[in-house]
Amino acid sequence: MKIAILDDYQDVVRHLDCFSLLKEHEVKVFNNRAVGLGQLAIRLASFDALVLIRERTLLNRALMSKLPNLKLISQTGKVAGNVDISAAAEFGITVLEGNGDPTAPAELTWALIMASSRKITNYTQHLQDGLWQTASIHPQYNQLGRVLKGRQLGIWGYGRIGKLVAGYARAFGMRVVIWGSEASREQAEQDGYRSSASRQEFFETSDVISLHLRLHPTTRGIVQLSDLQRMKSDALIVNTSRAELIETDALTQALSQGRPGFAALDVFENEPLPKDYALRSRENVLLTPHLGYVERDSYELYFGTAFQNIIDFFECKN
Protein backbone atom coordinates (compact mmCIF):
# COMPACT_ATOMS: atom_id res chain seq x y z
CA MET A 1 0.00 0.00 0.00
CA LYS A 2 1.03 3.62 -0.45
CA ILE A 3 1.50 5.50 2.80
CA ALA A 4 2.24 9.21 3.29
CA ILE A 5 3.71 10.65 6.48
CA LEU A 6 3.03 14.37 6.68
CA ASP A 7 4.86 17.35 8.14
CA ASP A 8 8.05 15.69 9.41
CA TYR A 9 9.81 19.05 9.72
CA GLN A 10 13.09 17.60 11.02
CA ASP A 11 13.23 14.53 8.75
CA VAL A 12 13.54 12.21 11.74
CA VAL A 13 10.68 9.74 11.33
CA ARG A 14 12.48 7.50 8.84
CA HIS A 15 15.35 7.16 11.34
CA LEU A 16 13.15 5.86 14.17
CA ASP A 17 13.38 2.21 15.17
CA CYS A 18 9.66 1.75 14.59
CA PHE A 19 9.94 2.88 10.96
CA SER A 20 10.97 -0.67 10.09
CA LEU A 21 7.35 -1.69 10.66
CA LEU A 22 6.56 -0.21 7.26
CA LYS A 23 9.40 -1.88 5.37
CA GLU A 24 7.01 -3.90 3.19
CA HIS A 25 5.13 -0.82 2.01
CA GLU A 26 5.69 2.18 -0.23
CA VAL A 27 6.22 5.12 2.10
CA LYS A 28 6.68 8.80 1.30
CA VAL A 29 7.73 11.20 4.06
CA PHE A 30 6.96 14.86 3.47
CA ASN A 31 9.25 17.28 5.28
CA ASN A 32 7.71 20.52 4.05
CA ARG A 33 4.13 21.65 4.42
CA ALA A 34 1.72 21.99 1.54
CA VAL A 35 -0.42 25.09 1.93
CA GLY A 36 -3.92 25.23 0.53
CA LEU A 37 -6.51 22.75 -0.58
CA GLY A 38 -5.23 22.44 -4.13
CA GLN A 39 -1.64 21.67 -3.18
CA LEU A 40 -2.65 19.13 -0.56
CA ALA A 41 -5.10 17.40 -2.89
CA ILE A 42 -2.45 16.98 -5.58
CA ARG A 43 0.16 15.81 -3.08
CA LEU A 44 -2.04 13.21 -1.37
CA ALA A 45 -4.30 11.96 -4.17
CA SER A 46 -2.49 8.66 -4.77
CA PHE A 47 -2.11 7.46 -1.16
CA ASP A 48 -4.05 4.70 0.60
CA ALA A 49 -3.13 5.81 4.13
CA LEU A 50 -1.97 9.00 5.81
CA VAL A 51 0.00 9.30 9.03
CA LEU A 52 -0.55 12.63 10.76
CA ILE A 53 1.86 14.18 13.21
CA ARG A 54 -0.59 15.48 15.77
CA GLU A 55 -2.57 18.45 14.37
CA ARG A 56 -0.05 19.81 11.88
CA THR A 57 -2.35 19.22 8.88
CA LEU A 58 -6.08 19.89 8.71
CA LEU A 59 -8.09 17.16 7.01
CA ASN A 60 -11.50 18.65 6.35
CA ARG A 61 -14.43 17.60 4.18
CA ALA A 62 -13.24 19.57 1.16
CA LEU A 63 -9.85 17.89 1.14
CA MET A 64 -11.13 14.36 1.78
CA SER A 65 -13.58 14.69 -1.10
CA LYS A 66 -10.56 15.03 -3.40
CA LEU A 67 -8.72 11.94 -2.13
CA PRO A 68 -10.46 8.99 -3.85
CA ASN A 69 -7.80 6.42 -2.89
CA LEU A 70 -7.66 7.29 0.80
CA LYS A 71 -8.85 4.48 3.05
CA LEU A 72 -7.16 5.22 6.38
CA ILE A 73 -5.98 8.13 8.51
CA SER A 74 -3.65 7.05 11.30
CA GLN A 75 -3.27 9.75 13.92
CA THR A 76 -0.25 9.97 16.18
CA GLY A 77 -1.73 10.46 19.63
CA LYS A 78 -5.38 11.23 20.13
CA VAL A 79 -7.62 12.50 17.35
CA ALA A 80 -8.32 16.19 17.78
CA GLY A 81 -10.14 18.86 15.83
CA ASN A 82 -7.81 18.61 12.83
CA VAL A 83 -9.78 15.67 11.36
CA ASP A 84 -13.42 15.96 10.32
CA ILE A 85 -14.63 12.63 11.67
CA SER A 86 -18.12 12.83 10.17
CA ALA A 87 -16.75 13.63 6.72
CA ALA A 88 -14.30 10.72 6.96
CA ALA A 89 -17.16 8.36 7.74
CA GLU A 90 -19.17 9.73 4.82
CA PHE A 91 -16.29 9.03 2.41
CA GLY A 92 -15.57 5.60 3.86
CA ILE A 93 -12.27 6.64 5.42
CA THR A 94 -11.35 4.98 8.71
CA VAL A 95 -9.70 7.17 11.35
CA LEU A 96 -7.55 5.47 13.98
CA GLU A 97 -6.04 7.19 16.97
CA GLY A 98 -3.04 6.17 19.01
CA ASN A 99 -1.81 6.83 22.49
CA GLY A 100 0.66 9.08 24.21
CA ASP A 101 2.56 9.76 27.39
CA PRO A 102 2.37 12.93 29.50
CA THR A 103 6.05 12.92 30.46
CA ALA A 104 7.53 14.95 27.60
CA PRO A 105 5.05 17.87 27.70
CA ALA A 106 5.20 17.96 31.50
CA GLU A 107 9.00 18.07 31.47
CA LEU A 108 8.97 20.80 28.81
CA THR A 109 6.53 22.81 30.91
CA TRP A 110 8.90 22.61 33.83
CA ALA A 111 11.88 23.51 31.66
CA LEU A 112 10.06 26.65 30.49
CA ILE A 113 9.16 27.60 34.05
CA MET A 114 12.78 27.20 35.14
CA ALA A 115 14.27 28.93 32.10
CA SER A 116 11.92 31.90 32.29
CA SER A 117 12.17 32.31 36.05
CA ARG A 118 15.99 32.36 35.99
CA LYS A 119 16.17 34.25 32.66
CA ILE A 120 18.41 31.52 31.29
CA THR A 121 17.83 32.21 27.60
CA ASN A 122 18.35 35.95 28.10
CA TYR A 123 21.64 35.44 29.90
CA THR A 124 22.77 32.81 27.40
CA GLN A 125 22.06 34.97 24.38
CA HIS A 126 24.01 37.92 25.79
CA LEU A 127 26.87 35.68 26.89
CA GLN A 128 27.29 34.64 23.23
CA ASP A 129 27.60 38.36 22.45
CA GLY A 130 30.36 38.74 25.05
CA LEU A 131 28.23 40.25 27.82
CA TRP A 132 28.71 38.78 31.31
CA GLN A 133 25.75 38.34 33.70
CA THR A 134 23.55 40.50 31.52
CA ALA A 135 19.87 39.67 31.14
CA SER A 136 19.23 42.66 28.87
CA ILE A 137 21.06 45.60 27.35
CA HIS A 138 18.10 47.73 28.44
CA PRO A 139 18.44 48.73 32.12
CA GLN A 140 14.74 48.33 32.88
CA TYR A 141 14.87 44.66 31.79
CA ASN A 142 18.30 43.82 33.18
CA GLN A 143 16.77 42.31 36.30
CA LEU A 144 17.60 39.34 38.48
CA GLY A 145 15.86 36.02 38.04
CA ARG A 146 14.21 34.29 40.97
CA VAL A 147 13.94 30.87 42.56
CA LEU A 148 10.71 28.89 42.65
CA LYS A 149 10.83 27.71 46.27
CA GLY A 150 8.09 29.32 48.35
CA ARG A 151 6.21 30.71 45.37
CA GLN A 152 2.77 29.68 44.15
CA LEU A 153 2.17 27.66 41.02
CA GLY A 154 -1.37 27.77 39.69
CA ILE A 155 -2.31 24.82 37.47
CA TRP A 156 -5.47 25.10 35.38
CA GLY A 157 -6.37 21.55 34.41
CA TYR A 158 -5.47 18.66 36.70
CA GLY A 159 -5.18 15.85 34.16
CA ARG A 160 -2.24 13.58 33.42
CA ILE A 161 0.13 16.41 32.53
CA GLY A 162 -1.10 18.75 35.26
CA LYS A 163 -0.56 16.05 37.88
CA LEU A 164 3.06 15.56 36.83
CA VAL A 165 3.73 19.30 36.84
CA ALA A 166 2.19 19.56 40.31
CA GLY A 167 4.58 16.87 41.51
CA TYR A 168 7.59 18.71 40.09
CA ALA A 169 6.44 21.90 41.81
CA ARG A 170 6.07 20.13 45.13
CA ALA A 171 9.62 18.76 44.79
CA PHE A 172 10.88 22.31 44.25
CA GLY A 173 9.11 23.60 47.35
CA MET A 174 6.36 25.54 45.59
CA ARG A 175 2.81 25.98 46.83
CA VAL A 176 0.47 24.38 44.31
CA VAL A 177 -3.06 25.64 43.68
CA ILE A 178 -5.44 23.99 41.22
CA TRP A 179 -8.23 25.51 39.17
CA GLY A 180 -10.51 23.78 36.69
CA SER A 181 -13.60 21.60 36.74
CA GLU A 182 -15.17 20.60 40.03
CA ALA A 183 -14.01 17.02 39.46
CA SER A 184 -10.39 18.01 38.87
CA ARG A 185 -10.35 20.25 41.95
CA GLU A 186 -11.78 17.47 44.08
CA GLN A 187 -9.15 15.05 42.79
CA ALA A 188 -6.40 17.57 43.49
CA GLU A 189 -7.57 17.99 47.05
CA GLN A 190 -7.59 14.21 47.50
CA ASP A 191 -3.97 14.25 46.31
CA GLY A 192 -3.03 16.82 48.93
CA TYR A 193 -3.14 20.01 46.86
CA ARG A 194 -5.26 23.09 47.44
CA SER A 195 -7.91 24.17 44.98
CA SER A 196 -8.44 27.87 44.51
CA ALA A 197 -11.53 29.41 46.09
CA SER A 198 -12.32 31.29 42.89
CA ARG A 199 -11.05 31.97 39.40
CA GLN A 200 -10.29 35.55 40.46
CA GLU A 201 -8.16 34.39 43.39
CA PHE A 202 -6.36 31.88 41.16
CA PHE A 203 -5.11 34.59 38.81
CA GLU A 204 -4.48 37.23 41.47
CA THR A 205 -2.38 35.12 43.84
CA SER A 206 -0.31 32.84 41.58
CA ASP A 207 3.31 33.65 40.78
CA VAL A 208 3.28 31.17 37.89
CA ILE A 209 0.23 29.87 36.02
CA SER A 210 0.43 26.84 33.74
CA LEU A 211 -2.40 25.80 31.42
CA HIS A 212 -3.18 22.10 30.95
CA LEU A 213 -6.60 21.93 29.33
CA ARG A 214 -7.89 20.11 26.25
CA LEU A 215 -9.15 22.33 23.47
CA HIS A 216 -12.84 22.02 22.65
CA PRO A 217 -15.67 24.53 22.17
CA THR A 218 -16.11 25.16 25.89
CA THR A 219 -12.40 25.86 26.51
CA ARG A 220 -11.62 27.91 23.40
CA GLY A 221 -10.76 31.42 24.61
CA ILE A 222 -11.42 30.40 28.21
CA VAL A 223 -8.53 32.57 29.47
CA GLN A 224 -9.65 36.12 28.84
CA LEU A 225 -7.95 39.49 28.95
CA SER A 226 -9.62 40.28 32.26
CA ASP A 227 -8.06 37.14 33.78
CA LEU A 228 -4.56 38.07 32.62
CA GLN A 229 -4.95 41.63 33.88
CA ARG A 230 -5.50 40.25 37.38
CA MET A 231 -2.08 38.62 37.45
CA LYS A 232 0.88 40.08 39.31
CA SER A 233 3.24 42.36 37.43
CA ASP A 234 6.08 39.86 37.97
CA ALA A 235 3.98 36.73 37.33
CA LEU A 236 4.61 34.20 34.56
CA ILE A 237 2.03 32.45 32.40
CA VAL A 238 3.04 29.21 30.66
CA ASN A 239 1.11 27.55 27.84
CA THR A 240 2.24 24.20 26.46
CA SER A 241 -1.32 22.97 25.76
CA ARG A 242 -3.15 24.91 23.04
CA ALA A 243 -2.78 28.54 21.98
CA GLU A 244 -6.52 28.84 21.45
CA LEU A 245 -7.16 28.43 25.18
CA ILE A 246 -6.22 32.10 25.48
CA GLU A 247 -8.50 34.70 23.92
CA THR A 248 -7.01 35.91 20.63
CA ASP A 249 -4.61 38.87 21.13
CA ALA A 250 -5.39 38.97 24.87
CA LEU A 251 -1.90 37.92 25.92
CA THR A 252 -0.23 40.46 23.63
CA GLN A 253 -2.37 43.22 25.08
CA ALA A 254 -1.92 42.08 28.68
CA LEU A 255 1.87 41.85 28.40
CA SER A 256 1.96 45.33 26.89
CA GLN A 257 0.03 46.57 29.91
CA GLY A 258 2.46 44.85 32.29
CA ARG A 259 0.22 42.13 33.74
CA PRO A 260 1.46 39.45 33.67
CA GLY A 261 5.10 40.39 33.41
CA PHE A 262 6.26 37.28 31.59
CA ALA A 263 5.08 34.50 29.28
CA ALA A 264 6.52 31.19 28.08
CA LEU A 265 4.77 29.64 25.08
CA ASP A 266 5.18 26.40 23.14
CA VAL A 267 1.93 26.58 21.14
CA PHE A 268 0.58 29.09 18.65
CA GLU A 269 -2.59 29.68 16.65
CA ASN A 270 -0.60 29.51 13.40
CA GLU A 271 2.23 27.00 13.07
CA PRO A 272 4.99 27.14 11.95
CA LEU A 273 5.19 30.55 13.60
CA PRO A 274 4.87 33.50 11.17
CA LYS A 275 7.71 35.99 11.10
CA ASP A 276 5.33 38.83 11.99
CA TYR A 277 4.10 37.13 15.19
CA ALA A 278 3.45 39.91 17.70
CA LEU A 279 5.40 38.39 20.60
CA ARG A 280 8.62 37.63 18.73
CA SER A 281 11.77 39.29 20.11
CA ARG A 282 10.18 40.40 23.38
CA GLU A 283 12.61 40.04 26.24
CA ASN A 284 9.86 38.99 28.64
CA VAL A 285 8.55 36.21 26.37
CA LEU A 286 10.15 32.79 25.94
CA LEU A 287 9.09 30.94 22.79
CA THR A 288 9.73 27.33 21.78
CA PRO A 289 8.57 25.74 18.48
CA HIS A 290 5.89 23.33 19.78
CA LEU A 291 8.30 20.87 21.35
CA GLY A 292 5.90 19.37 23.89
CA TYR A 293 5.89 15.91 22.33
CA VAL A 294 8.90 16.38 20.05
CA GLU A 295 11.51 14.06 21.53
CA ARG A 296 12.67 10.56 20.70
CA ASP A 297 10.79 8.46 23.25
CA SER A 298 7.50 10.15 22.43
CA TYR A 299 8.06 9.78 18.71
CA GLU A 300 8.82 6.07 19.06
CA LEU A 301 5.59 5.63 21.03
CA TYR A 302 3.42 7.81 18.78
CA PHE A 303 4.67 6.47 15.47
CA GLY A 304 5.08 2.89 16.61
CA THR A 305 1.38 2.81 17.48
CA ALA A 306 0.35 4.67 14.32
CA PHE A 307 2.33 2.31 12.08
CA GLN A 308 1.05 -0.80 13.84
CA ASN A 309 -2.50 0.49 13.46
CA ILE A 310 -1.97 0.71 9.71
CA ILE A 311 -0.61 -2.81 9.49
CA ASP A 312 -3.43 -4.25 11.60
CA PHE A 313 -6.07 -2.39 9.61
CA PHE A 314 -5.01 -3.65 6.20
CA GLU A 315 -4.37 -7.17 7.47
CA CYS A 316 -7.98 -7.27 8.68
CA LYS A 317 -9.15 -6.05 5.27
CA ASN A 318 -7.28 -8.81 3.43
Phi and psi in degrees as a GROMACS rama.xvg file:
@    title "Ramachandran Plot"
@    xaxis  label "Phi"
@    yaxis  label "Psi"
@TYPE xy
-100.03  123.775  LYS-2
-123.676  133.597  ILE-3
-113.681  133.39  ALA-4
-110.523  121.276  ILE-5
-99.0496  147.956  LEU-6
62.1018  38.4348  ASP-7
-84.4561  79.5571  ASP-8
-54.4786  -37.4147  TYR-9
-96.5024  0.966863  GLN-10
53.4901  53.715  ASP-11
-113.994  -18.2854  VAL-12
-62.5963  -41.3385  VAL-13
-69.7144  -8.4154  ARG-14
-99.8293  -0.271049  HIS-15
-74.5962  152.452  LEU-16
-60.3802  -39.1676  ASP-17
-70.8534  -13.0918  CYS-18
-61.5693  -25.0938  PHE-19
-63.4998  -17.5852  SER-20
-60.478  -24.9707  LEU-21
-100.933  15.708  LEU-22
-61.7324  -23.1128  LYS-23
-89.3594  3.61411  GLU-24
-122.549  163.466  HIS-25
-87.6649  114.073  GLU-26
-121.545  133.423  VAL-27
-120.233  124.448  LYS-28
-104.716  124.04  VAL-29
-99.6198  124.818  PHE-30
-97.6936  -19.1113  ASN-31
-113.427  153.205  ASN-32
-83.6079  141.226  ARG-33
-92.802  134.287  ALA-34
-111.851  126.063  VAL-35
99.9003  151.758  GLY-36
-59.9491  -45.1539  LEU-37
-61.3471  -47.2576  GLY-38
-63.474  -43.8545  GLN-39
-65.202  -41.662  LEU-40
-61.5488  -42.5717  ALA-41
-66.2465  -43.3847  ILE-42
-63.8348  -39.2352  ARG-43
-103.675  -0.117162  LEU-44
-59.8685  -30.997  ALA-45
-92.1747  -2.03585  SER-46
-92.5219  145.416  PHE-47
-84.9068  -31.6998  ASP-48
-142.063  144.706  ALA-49
-119.634  138.285  LEU-50
-110.55  120.829  VAL-51
-100.251  136.478  LEU-52
-92.0155  98.6138  ILE-53
49.5023  -127.046  ARG-54
-108.414  28.7921  GLU-55
-67.5199  -29.1568  ARG-56
-121.482  137.234  THR-57
-91.8013  122.652  LEU-58
-109.577  95.3029  LEU-59
-103.324  -178.832  ASN-60
-60.1616  -43.5315  ARG-61
-60.5708  -42.0684  ALA-62
-70.5616  -45.7922  LEU-63
-63.1722  -28.5471  MET-64
-67.6518  -16.4768  SER-65
-104.237  11.9923  LYS-66
-120.593  77.5764  LEU-67
-67.3924  -23.1315  PRO-68
-90.0867  -10.5326  ASN-69
-71.8263  125.044  LEU-70
-115.459  -23.3288  LYS-71
-147.63  136.479  LEU-72
-116.306  118.838  ILE-73
-108.298  111.439  SER-74
-89.5237  133.448  GLN-75
-79.8444  125.451  THR-76
77.774  -160.935  GLY-77
-81.7535  147.1  LYS-78
-68.8286  131.92  VAL-79
-121.852  -159.23  ALA-80
-74.2792  0.937798  GLY-81
-78.3766  -12.7392  ASN-82
-117.796  126.033  VAL-83
-81.2209  98.5197  ASP-84
-64.8827  -41.0555  ILE-85
-66.5569  -38.9241  SER-86
-65.7498  -40.5936  ALA-87
-59.4258  -44.7763  ALA-88
-62.203  -40.0368  ALA-89
-61.7421  -37.0785  GLU-90
-92.9857  7.00619  PHE-91
72.851  27.2842  GLY-92
-101.216  124.126  ILE-93
-83.3426  136.996  THR-94
-116.278  121.935  VAL-95
-116.616  134.723  LEU-96
-106.206  161.708  GLU-97
-111.013  -146.098  GLY-98
-134.498  179.78  ASN-99
-155.54  -176.92  GLY-100
-138.964  135.272  ASP-101
-77.6363  -5.82171  PRO-102
-61.0914  -51.9386  THR-103
-60.725  -49.7126  ALA-104
-65.6481  -32.8488  PRO-105
-66.7629  -43.3327  ALA-106
-65.3066  -39.3939  GLU-107
-63.6635  -41.9473  LEU-108
-54.517  -45.9361  THR-109
-68.006  -36.7004  TRP-110
-61.7421  -40.0287  ALA-111
-67.1824  -40.2327  LEU-112
-61.2839  -46.6398  ILE-113
-64.3779  -47.7027  MET-114
-64.3011  -41.6153  ALA-115
-70.6424  -42.0479  SER-116
-64.3913  -37.1495  SER-117
-97.0603  4.47604  ARG-118
56.9453  37.8694  LYS-119
-62.5788  -46.5763  ILE-120
-66.1846  -35.3894  THR-121
-63.3246  -48.9428  ASN-122
-62.6177  -41.9504  TYR-123
-63.7405  -43.9966  THR-124
-60.3017  -44.6741  GLN-125
-74.0112  -27.7964  HIS-126
-63.4258  -40.6108  LEU-127
-61.5751  -25.1537  GLN-128
-91.9565  6.81246  ASP-129
88.5753  11.6895  GLY-130
-101.782  128.921  LEU-131
-97.0517  130.383  TRP-132
47.0682  52.5136  GLN-133
-124.565  116.426  THR-134
-86.2916  -22.051  ALA-135
-162.794  149.881  SER-136
-82.3268  -7.75197  ILE-137
-97.6588  121.179  HIS-138
-53.271  -36.4575  PRO-139
-68.6533  -21.3295  GLN-140
-105.035  -6.67099  TYR-141
-82.9243  69.1346  ASN-142
-110.09  163.063  GLN-143
-74.7535  149.011  LEU-144
-76.5722  -172.477  GLY-145
-149.581  153.805  ARG-146
-80.3065  166.25  VAL-147
-94.7769  -24.9551  LEU-148
-55.1841  129.446  LYS-149
87.295  -8.23046  GLY-150
-96.3367  166.571  ARG-151
-101.307  127.569  GLN-152
-104.011  121.349  LEU-153
-97.9508  125.029  GLY-154
-114.235  119.059  ILE-155
-101.051  105.765  TRP-156
109.914  100.79  GLY-157
-105.014  60.5328  TYR-158
-96.6271  -152.699  GLY-159
-62.6209  -41.9568  ARG-160
-73.8013  -45.6972  ILE-161
-57.5031  -37.3138  GLY-162
-64.7874  -41.7746  LYS-163
-64.4383  -44.3149  LEU-164
-62.6441  -39.0815  VAL-165
-60.4313  -40.0952  ALA-166
-64.7665  -40.7516  GLY-167
-61.3326  -44.1243  TYR-168
-61.8824  -41.8385  ALA-169
-61.0662  -41.2371  ARG-170
-64.0299  -28.3048  ALA-171
-91.6356  5.90188  PHE-172
79.6665  23.3318  GLY-173
-88.9809  155.531  MET-174
-84.773  129.623  ARG-175
-109.587  130.361  VAL-176
-126.798  134.716  VAL-177
-109.578  140.135  ILE-178
-131.173  153.385  TRP-179
151.585  -152.621  GLY-180
-66.5192  161.184  SER-181
-59.1954  -38.9679  GLU-182
-65.3061  -41.7754  ALA-183
-69.1393  -35.6248  SER-184
-68.4558  -39.0311  ARG-185
-63.8757  -41.6417  GLU-186
-64.8499  -39.9589  GLN-187
-62.4228  -41.3587  ALA-188
-65.6221  -37.1635  GLU-189
-63.8513  -29.7079  GLN-190
-86.4223  3.02863  ASP-191
94.7515  12.2155  GLY-192
-103.821  162.435  TYR-193
-97.0092  137.798  ARG-194
-97.2112  145.463  SER-195
-69.2805  146.719  SER-196
-69.9033  -26.9256  ALA-197
-159.105  161.213  SER-198
-60.9369  -41.1164  ARG-199
-60.0515  -46.9056  GLN-200
-63.005  -39.3517  GLU-201
-55.6698  -48.052  PHE-202
-75.7024  -34.8267  PHE-203
-73.2021  -30.9392  GLU-204
-103.283  -13.7226  THR-205
-82.0414  138.592  SER-206
-84.7466  -30.4897  ASP-207
-135.551  136.111  VAL-208
-123.336  130.487  ILE-209
-123.258  131.034  SER-210
-95.9218  129.819  LEU-211
-141.401  62.5362  HIS-212
-117.702  149.462  LEU-213
-76.2031  149.976  ARG-214
-92.5086  120.96  LEU-215
-152.158  176.233  HIS-216
-52.9694  -33.8345  PRO-217
-79.7731  -15.9779  THR-218
-107.134  -9.19186  THR-219
-63.7016  123.621  ARG-220
68.6594  22.6968  GLY-221
-68.9071  -29.5568  ILE-222
-90.3763  115.046  VAL-223
-106.162  167.209  GLN-224
-55.9062  -40.7317  LEU-225
-62.3987  -32.9504  SER-226
-65.8885  -48.393  ASP-227
-63.3477  -36.1639  LEU-228
-68.7606  -15.0346  GLN-229
-82.4393  -14.4512  ARG-230
-71.7829  158.51  MET-231
-65.4344  155.167  LYS-232
-69.5727  -18.1114  SER-233
-110.921  15.079  ASP-234
-81.5498  160.507  ALA-235
-121.537  133.991  LEU-236
-112.243  134.458  ILE-237
-121.59  131.923  VAL-238
-132.31  106.999  ASN-239
-114.625  11.4737  THR-240
-97.2445  -79.8956  SER-241
-146.836  133.808  ARG-242
-61.1408  -34.4883  ALA-243
-70.762  -5.8123  GLU-244
-65.5814  -26.7318  LEU-245
-99.0738  132.188  ILE-246
-49.5134  134.579  GLU-247
-53.4713  129.609  THR-248
69.6109  -2.71122  ASP-249
-66.1152  -41.219  ALA-250
-67.779  -40.576  LEU-251
-58.9081  -45.0767  THR-252
-67.2825  -43.0128  GLN-253
-64.7249  -43.6081  ALA-254
-63.1792  -36.3711  LEU-255
-66.2787  -29.1799  SER-256
-86.2251  -8.93603  GLN-257
94.8653  5.72354  GLY-258
-140.151  112.303  ARG-259
-75.6415  174.066  PRO-260
-83.6234  -23.9988  GLY-261
-143.615  155.078  PHE-262
-143.324  146.999  ALA-263
-132.276  120.541  ALA-264
-128.696  136.183  LEU-265
-117.969  -4.66702  ASP-266
-132.613  147.209  VAL-267
-143.539  153.792  PHE-268
-66.4328  -32.2755  GLU-269
-122.252  121.614  ASN-270
-131.027  141.349  GLU-271
-57.3635  158.437  PRO-272
-68.7704  124.988  LEU-273
-63.9736  150.577  PRO-274
-64.5865  -25.454  LYS-275
-92.6659  15.3265  ASP-276
-56.2959  132.631  TYR-277
-62.6062  -28.2843  ALA-278
-99.2297  7.85789  LEU-279
-63.9816  144.289  ARG-280
67.437  13.7262  SER-281
-85.8093  132.487  ARG-282
-70.861  -16.7442  GLU-283
-101.187  13.3382  ASN-284
-128.256  124.831  VAL-285
-103.846  123.75  LEU-286
-118.89  135.129  LEU-287
-127.978  150.038  THR-288
-84.9251  63.0814  PRO-289
51.1651  65.9633  HIS-290
-99.6823  4.61646  LEU-291
-49.5831  -44.411  GLY-292
-111.083  4.23097  TYR-293
-89.6886  82.9518  VAL-294
-157.898  163.459  GLU-295
-62.0414  -47.5212  ARG-296
-60.5411  -41.8147  ASP-297
-65.4543  -42.1619  SER-298
-62.713  -42.4763  TYR-299
-61.0609  -39.969  GLU-300
-68.846  -51.5303  LEU-301
-59.6511  -52.4867  TYR-302
-76.6178  -33.0533  PHE-303
-58.6316  -43.5782  GLY-304
-67.8549  -43.7819  THR-305
-62.2358  -41.782  ALA-306
-69.2327  -40.9029  PHE-307
-65.4798  -35.0967  GLN-308
-61.3316  -39.0802  ASN-309
-64.908  -47.9917  ILE-310
-59.2566  -47.4387  ILE-311
-62.9374  -38.6885  ASP-312
-63.6935  -49.7872  PHE-313
-75.1804  -26.202  PHE-314
-66.166  -37.7507  GLU-315
-68.7319  -29.1596  CYS-316
-75.8995  -26.9618  LYS-317
